[in-house]
Amino acid sequence: MAIFNMKKRIHKMMLVVFTGLVCISGQAADAKKVIKLFNGTDLNNWIQQKPRAWEAKDGVLGPSLSPGGYIWAKGNFENFELELDFKMSKRCNSGVFFRTNSKNPVQGGFEIQILDSHGKVKAGRHDCGALYDALAPSVNAARPPGEWNHMKLIVNGSVVKVRLNGKEVIDADLDQWKTARKNPDGSRNKFRTALKDLPRAGSIGLQYHGHPVWFKNLNLKKL
């Protein structure tokens, strides 16, 4: 009887351990589940700076008849992979903001620039694909206005990487930005706080800055 009871207790312990492992595995899988930031039909997952400035139409997120300002995905995001498609109009100026204070987007976080800079021989820190005002894209991969572009943004700890239309254009280590208003190469930037000291979590947002821009297929995976 004693041996039987001992085997029974061992069986229960093994069952508890197995159940725990299954739960942990399930949680890990959930953590890497793809999150659709935009479902293609409504803006319930978004907060607009200016009411009714953006709209969902035909699976696309874009400016409405009275456009302007930012639109922010609900939630707080730290380490992630974000993939999206965007289309620019002529003279378009926009951006994808991340790890940002939505109440202070200019100084409170980071931006990957979206700009009508197709065909420019040497892209700068304000051109399409740039880590805005901090690092120029290694190559100008922007397509002409009216064509869809694909962006993959990877943010993990101090690492920021951007692939634009299949080309890696940004590979940055934020810890190298050690001084306020200064980039590692000695050039000046706008940031009153050194990039290494900016928050490592925050909002994800899109910008309308005077000329139409459209987005679709905004999918995020937490890392």
C-alpha positions in Angstrom: 0.0 0.0 0.0 2.8 2.4 0.9 4.5 1.8 -2.5 1.2 2.3 -4.3 0.6 5.7 -2.5 4.1 6.8 -3.3 3.6 6.0 -7.0 0.4 7.9 -6.9 2.1 11.0 -5.4 4.9 10.8 -8.0 2.3 10.6 -10.7 0.5 13.7 -9.4 3.7 15.6 -9.1 4.6 14.7 -12.7 1.2 15.8 -13.9 1.6 19.2 -12.1 5.0 19.7 -13.7 3.7 18.8 -17.1 0.7 21.1 -16.8 3.1 23.9 -15.7 5.3 23.4 -18.7 2.3 23.4 -21.1 1.1 26.7 -19.6 4.6 28.3 -19.9 4.8 27.1 -23.5 1.4 28.5 -24.2 2.3 31.9 -22.7 5.4 32.0 -24.8 3.4 31.3 -27.9 0.9 34.0 -27.0 3.7 36.5 -26.4 4.8 36.0 -30.0 1.3 36.0 -31.6 0.9 38.5 -34.4 -1.3 41.5 -33.3 -3.2 43.3 -36.0 -2.9 46.9 -35.1 -5.3 47.8 -37.9 -8.1 45.4 -38.8 -8.9 47.1 -42.1 -12.4 48.1 -41.2 -12.4 50.5 -38.2 -10.2 52.6 -35.9 -11.4 51.1 -32.6 -7.8 50.2 -31.8 -6.6 53.8 -32.3 -6.7 57.2 -30.7 -6.7 60.2 -32.9 -5.1 63.5 -32.0 -7.7 65.4 -34.0 -11.2 63.9 -34.1 -12.2 62.3 -37.4 -8.9 63.2 -39.1 -8.2 59.6 -40.1 -10.5 57.0 -41.6 -10.6 53.3 -42.5 -11.7 52.7 -46.0 -11.3 49.7 -48.3 -8.8 48.1 -45.9 -6.6 51.2 -45.8 -5.9 53.7 -43.0 -5.6 57.2 -44.4 -6.5 60.9 -43.9 -10.2 61.9 -44.0 -11.7 64.9 -45.6 -10.4 67.0 -42.6 -6.9 65.4 -42.1 -4.2 66.3 -39.6 -2.1 65.3 -36.7 -1.2 61.9 -35.3 -3.0 58.7 -34.7 -1.9 56.3 -32.0 -2.3 52.6 -31.6 -3.8 51.7 -28.2 -1.2 50.1 -25.9 2.3 50.4 -24.6 5.0 48.6 -26.7 8.6 47.8 -25.8 10.4 45.2 -28.0 8.6 44.1 -31.2 8.7 43.5 -34.9 6.3 45.8 -36.8 5.5 45.2 -40.5 3.4 47.6 -42.6 2.7 48.9 -46.0 2.6 52.7 -46.8 1.9 54.8 -49.9 2.9 58.4 -50.3 1.5 61.3 -52.2 3.8 63.8 -53.9 5.8 65.9 -51.3 4.5 63.6 -48.6 6.0 64.0 -45.2 5.0 61.5 -42.5 6.5 59.0 -40.1 6.1 55.9 -38.0 6.6 56.8 -34.3 7.6 54.2 -31.7 8.5 54.1 -28.0 7.0 57.6 -27.9 5.2 59.8 -25.4 2.1 60.6 -27.5 1.8 64.0 -25.6 5.3 64.9 -26.7 6.1 63.1 -29.9 8.8 65.5 -31.1 11.0 65.0 -28.1 9.5 62.0 -26.3 10.5 59.1 -28.6 11.6 57.9 -32.0 10.5 58.2 -35.6 11.2 56.3 -38.8 10.8 59.0 -41.5 8.4 58.6 -44.4 9.1 61.2 -47.1 8.8 61.5 -50.8 12.5 61.2 -51.5 12.5 58.6 -54.3 15.4 59.0 -56.7 17.5 61.1 -54.4 21.1 59.9 -54.9 22.3 60.3 -51.3 19.6 60.0 -48.6 20.0 62.0 -45.4 18.8 61.9 -41.8 15.4 63.4 -42.9 14.7 61.1 -45.9 12.6 58.1 -46.2 13.7 55.2 -44.0 15.8 57.4 -41.7 15.9 57.1 -37.9 14.7 60.7 -37.9 17.5 63.3 -37.3 19.7 60.5 -35.9 20.8 58.2 -38.7 20.4 58.3 -42.5 19.3 55.2 -44.4 22.2 53.3 -45.9 20.5 53.3 -49.2 17.5 55.2 -50.7 15.0 52.4 -51.1 11.8 54.6 -51.3 9.4 53.9 -54.2 7.8 56.7 -56.2 4.6 58.4 -54.9 1.5 56.3 -55.6 3.3 53.0 -55.1 3.1 50.8 -52.0 6.2 50.5 -49.9 6.8 47.7 -47.4 8.6 48.4 -44.1 9.7 46.1 -41.3 10.8 47.8 -38.1 12.6 45.7 -35.5 13.0 47.2 -32.0 14.8 45.1 -29.4 16.5 46.7 -26.4 18.9 49.2 -27.8 18.8 47.8 -31.3 16.7 49.4 -34.0 16.6 47.9 -37.5 14.6 48.9 -40.6 14.1 47.0 -43.8 12.5 49.1 -46.5 11.3 47.3 -49.7 13.6 44.3 -48.9 16.7 46.4 -48.2 18.2 46.9 -44.7 18.5 50.7 -44.4 18.9 51.2 -40.7 20.9 49.1 -38.2 21.4 51.3 -35.1 22.5 50.8 -31.5 20.8 53.5 -29.4 23.4 53.1 -26.7 25.8 54.8 -29.0 23.9 58.1 -28.8 25.3 59.1 -25.4 25.0 62.9 -25.6 22.0 65.2 -25.9 21.7 66.9 -29.3 24.6 65.0 -30.7 24.9 61.9 -33.0 27.8 59.5 -32.8 29.4 61.0 -35.9 29.5 64.4 -34.3 26.5 65.9 -36.2 23.8 67.7 -34.3 20.3 66.4 -33.7 17.1 67.9 -32.2 16.9 65.7 -29.1 17.3 67.4 -25.8 17.7 63.9 -24.2 20.4 61.5 -25.4 18.7 58.7 -27.3 20.2 56.0 -25.0 18.3 57.7 -22.2 14.9 57.9 -23.9 12.2 55.4 -22.7 12.5 51.8 -24.0 8.7 51.5 -24.1 5.9 53.7 -25.3 3.3 54.4 -28.0 3.3 53.5 -31.7 1.9 56.2 -33.9 1.5 57.5 -37.5 1.8 61.1 -38.6 -0.1 63.2 -41.1 2.1 66.3 -41.9 0.4 68.1 -44.8 0.3 65.7 -47.7 -1.7 62.5 -47.8 -0.2 59.2 -46.8 -1.9 55.8 -46.5 -1.2 52.6 -44.5 -2.3 49.0 -44.5 -1.3 45.6 -43.1 0.0 46.9 -39.8 1.0 43.7 -38.0 3.0 43.6 -34.8 4.8 40.7 -33.0 6.1 41.2 -29.5 9.7 40.1 -28.8 
